[in-house]
Amino acid sequence: MPTPSAAITLTTSRALGLVAIASGEEYQQAHRALKDAGFRRLSNGVFVSPLTDAQAVRATASALVHHAHEHGATITPSPRPYLGDIGTEIAARLPGAWSAQLEIYSHPLWQEDLWPALWEAGDLYRALVDHRIPFASVLKNDTGTELLLIERPGHRSGYLLGALTEHEKEDPHDDPTTPPSIVLPADPQLAAHAVTHTFLPAYRRALHNRDLNTVLRSLERIREEHQTLQAIKDSGRYSDGVPLSGSRLIAGMERDFADWAWLSFSDVLDHAPFLLARCRPTASPWPQDAAALTRLREALAHSQDAWNEWNDTRRELYSIPRTLPAHEWSQIRGRLGLTVLPAIATWLADSEPFERQARAAVPGGPATLSAPSPRLLTTRPAPPPTPRAPPAHR
């Protein structure tokens, strides 16, 4: 069945009364019908009308039917309660400080705003592929976690919940760390219990494994380039066999390597402190790794000034705003890369004990998703991620 060009979904809220949400390519026609029928639009984009008494409800319903017909909009009563209330009730029962905000994707194209942020390849992904999802509730906590809650398509009750992320990610279908979405029951208390004891622990493990894979891939890229550079220096020839001539060429190659290596090592500086904070070598089968982890922590600490300078520079450039030419960025990266070469060497040498300790430290159990303590290098890259467009205000 084709999607109506102007549609109105009706539901109810204990606090708001009758709630209407407009959608479709001609959603503005639905807006006009709702306004003409006496509905009031809230800041999140929903339209409401109080359920004060039976006579007022009948009058509102009659007016809405008339004006919807006049503006060519269809009306669909929903058997579910208002999703904005459900999201808030679930958020209130989760561990930590959570909030919920309804988002409206009135035009079918606005639903596509979710794809770049969706960290999911299961039921929620398929629902967004196969169905129109005109609205959703986004649950957020005070540590930056964002979850997407939608009504389960094809069912009269129940919900789907999955993860959103502002980080770059692989194709969710190919990434083994992608956290699976979860089907939630209609009851908010039971739904919150499932999120707390099933979804959040899996999500926290996914975050840990994603960060670990990011660090390991970065170290492997540096290792390959470092081995190539070392082989050239040891042989006195380029990789194509042409002889090297002069120490200035070698110094230039080292600066180029430092420039390139900084970009990869910045991922280590960003993610490794959180992973190291979870490692407990004395509780693992490899207590002898404690010395290696100490060296790795010291290497990060020695890189702190360079990491702060990098983030301060980026923050300044994004806040003015202005840009640096590519060659000046290269000079900055090269200089910072040279200062952290000893730290890079330490991480390359001790990457094996780090990996096994970090894999042994994968978190489990109900997750509060609070940041581990102690934390090193807590400064994040300065420019904030580009937020998804707020379709409710379009």
N, C-alpha and C positions, 0 to 999 in steps of 0.2 A: 504494500500500500504506500503511495507517495506521501511524502511529508507535506502537511498543509503549509501554504505560504505564509499564513498568519494563524497562530495557534495560541490558545490560552489554557494553561493547566491550573485547575482549581484544587486547593487543598485547605486544610484548617490548622490553626495554631491556637493553643490555649491562651497565649498572651496577645496575639495579634488579631485573632478572629478569622475571617475568610481571607485566604492568601491566593493571589493570582500571579502567574509567571508567564510572560509573553515570549514567543519564539517563532522561528520561521524566517524565510527571506524577506517577507513583508511584515516583520514583527512590529514595526511602527504603527501599522494599522490596528494591531491588537492593543497597543498602547492607547491609541485614540479611543477605542471602544471602552477600555477600562476607565479612562478619565471621564468620558461622557456618562458612564454608568455610576460615577460618584466614588470610584476607588481612589485612594491616596497612595502616591508612590513614595517608598522609603529610599534611603540613601544607598542601599545595596541593590536596588533595581526592582524589588518585588512590589506589587500593589496589594493594598490591604483594605478591608472594609470590616467594621466591627460587627460581631454577632450579638447585638444587644437584645433583640426579641424576635419572635417568630414573624411578626408582621413586617419588621424592617428587613429581615432576611429575604422574605418573599418579594418585597419591593426591589431589593438590590438584584436578586436573581432575575426578575422580570426585566429590569432595565438592562442588565448585562446581555441577556439573550437578544433583546431588541437591537442594542448597539453593536453587538458582535455580528449579527446578520447584516446590519447596515454597512459595516466596515469589512465584511468578507472574512471574518475570523471564526475559527472553530473553537468550541469549548469542550474540554475533556476533564471531568471530575476524577481526581486521584483517590484511590483507596488508602493511600498512605498519609501519615501526618506530615506536616511541613518539614522538609529536610533541614532547614536552618535550626529548628528546635532539636532535631535528632542529633545533629552534629554537636551542638552545645551541650546536650545531655551526656553524650559519650565523652566529650572533652573534659567535662567536670569530674568524671570518674577515673581518669587516667592518672598515673603517677607523675608527680611534678606539676608544673604550671602550664596548662594548655588553654588554648582558645580556639574557637571555630568561627569561620566566616563563610557565608554563602556567596558563591560566584555564579553569575548567570552568563550563558553563552547563547544569547538570543539568536544571532545569525548562525547558520550551520558552519560557516567558515571559522567562527571564533573558537569552536571546539578544537581546532587544530593548534591553538595556542598551547595546549597541554602537552603535545608530543615532545618538544625539546626538554621538558622537565620530567616527563614520566619515566620512572625507574622501575619498570614492570614489564613482564612478557607473558602473563597468564590471563586469568579471567577478566581482569580490569582492562588490559590491553585489547582483548578481543571485543569487549563491550564497546569500547570507543571506536573500533574499526567497523563493527557491524550495526551500531545503533546511533541514533541521535541522542545526545546527552545535553539537554538544554540548561542544566544547572548541576552544581556539585557543592559540597562543603569541604573547605580546606582547613584541616586541623594543624595547629602550630604549637610548639612549645618554646620555652625560653632558651633552648640551646640550639635552635635553628632547624629542628626536625619539622618536615612538612608532609602531611598525609592527605590523600585525596579520597573522599567518601562520596559514592554515588548510589542511587537506587539501583537495585539489581534488575537489569532489563529482562523481560520475559517472565517475570515473577510478580505476584501481587504483594509480596513482602520480602524483607531481607535487603541487605546492602553489600556492596563491594568496597573494599578499602585497600589501597596500595600506596607506594612511596613516591614522593616527588624529590628531586634533587637539583641543586644549582651547580653541581660539579659537572665537569665534562665526564662522559661515560662512553663505554663501548656500546655496540649494538646490544640492547638488552637480551636479545635471543641468543647471542653468542657469548655473553658474559656470565660465567658460572656464579658470580657473586650477586647477580640480580635477585633482590628479595621478592618472593612470590606474594601476590595479592591474597586476600582472605575474604571468604564469604561470611558476613556477619548476620546474626539473627535480628529480628525486628525489635526485640526488647533492648533498650539502651544499656541497661545494667549488664545483661548477658553479653552484649556486643563489646562493652568496655572490658569485660573480663577476658574475652577472646583476644582483644587487641593487646592487653597488658601481658597476658601469659603465653600467647602464641606469636602474634605478629611482631611486637616490639623486640623480643629476644632474637627472632630471626633477622629483623632489620639491623639490630646492633651487630650481629655477627657479619652481616653483609657489609656494613660500613667498615668493620675491622679488616675483612678480607679484601675489600676494594682498595683501602689505603695501603695495605701490605703489598698487593700486586702492583700498585702505582710506584711504590718505593723500589721494589725489586726490578721492575722494567726500567726505571730510571738508572739504577746501578748497572744493569746489563748494558744499556746503551753507552754509558760512560766507559765501562770496561772494554768494550769492543774498540771504541775510538782510542782509548789509552793504549791498548795493545798495539794498534796500528802505528800510533805515534812512536811508541818505544821501539818497535821493530825498525822503523825508518831511522831513528837515531842510532840504534845499535849497528845497523848495516851501512849507514852512511849513504843510503840511496833512497829515492822516492819509491813508491810502490810499483811504478812502471820500470824501475831499474835505472833511471837517470841519477847520476851521482849528485849528492848534496855538495854545495860549495859555500862555505862560510858559516860562521856562528850566527850571523844575523838572520839567516834563513831559518835556522833551528829555533831561534828566539821567536821569530814570527809565527812559526808553526805552533809553538807552545802557547802563544797568546791566542791564536785561533782556537786551539783546543780548549783553553780556559774559558773563552767566550761561549763556545758551544756547551761545555760541561756545566757551566753555571745554570743554564736553562734546565737541564735535567736534575742537577743537584738541588735546585730550588724546590722540586717536588719532595725530595728527601727532607729538607729543612721544614717543609710545610706539614708533612704527614708522620714522619718517623717519631717525633717526640710523644705523640699520643700512643703510638704502638709500644714504644719503650716503657712508658709509664705503666703499662699493663703487664709487662714481663716480670715473672717471679722465678728466676733460674733455680733458686734453692728448693722450690716446690716442683721442679721439672725433673725428668730423667737425666738432665745435663747440668748439674750444679756448677761444673767447671766453666760454664759460659759466663759466669758473673763477671770475670775480669774483662772479657771482650765487650760486654754491655757497658761496663764502666768506661772503657776507651771510646765507645761510640757516643756515650753521653757527653764525655769531655770534648769530643770532636764537634758535636753540635754546639756546645757552649762556646767554643773558640770561634764558631762561625756566626755567633749572635750579632756582632757589630755589622758584619757584611749583610746579614739578613735584614737588620733594621734599616740600614742605608738603602737597600733595594726597595723596601716597602715605603720608606719615607719619600724616596724619589718618585715612585709611581703615584703615591698619594698627592704629592704636590702637583704633578703634571695633570692628574685627572681633576683636581679641584680648581685649577686656574681658569679654564682648561687651556692647555697648549701641548704641543708635541715636540719630541726631539727627532732630529734626522736619524736615519737608520745607522749611520756610521758612529754617531755619538752614543746611541744605545749599545752598539757593539763595543765601544771603548769602555763603557761602564761595566758591561757584563764581563769583558775580558779582565778588567782590573779586579773586580770582585772574585772572579773565578780563580785568579792567581793567588788571592789571599786565602782561599779555602782549599787549595790543592792538598795540603797535608791532611785536612779533614776528609777529603774525597779518598785519599790513599787509605786512611784508616777504615772507612766504610767499605771499600773494595776488599780489603784484607779480612775484615770480620763480618762480611755479609752472610756467610754460612751459619754461624751461631745466631746471628740476628734472626735469620729466617726461621730456624727451628724453634727459637724461643717465642717469636711472635706467633707462629702457628700454634704453639702450645698454649698461648694466652688468649685464644679466641674466647670472647665473653659468652656466658650462658646464663640462664635463669631470667626472671622478670627484670626488665631493663628500665631504669629511670632515665637513661640516656643523658646523664649528667657527665660533664667533662672529667676525665681522669685527673688525678692529682698525684705527684706534682706535675706541672706543665712547664716545658721549656719552649722557647721560640713561639710564644703564643700570638705574635703579630701575624695577622693574615694579610694576603695581598690587598692593597689599598682600595682599588676600584670596586664598588659593590657590584654584584652580578646584576645583569639587566633583568628587571622584574618582568614577569608575564603580564601582558596587557590586562587591565581590569575591565572585562567586558560588561560588567554590570553598569558601568557609567557611560557606556557608549550611546 
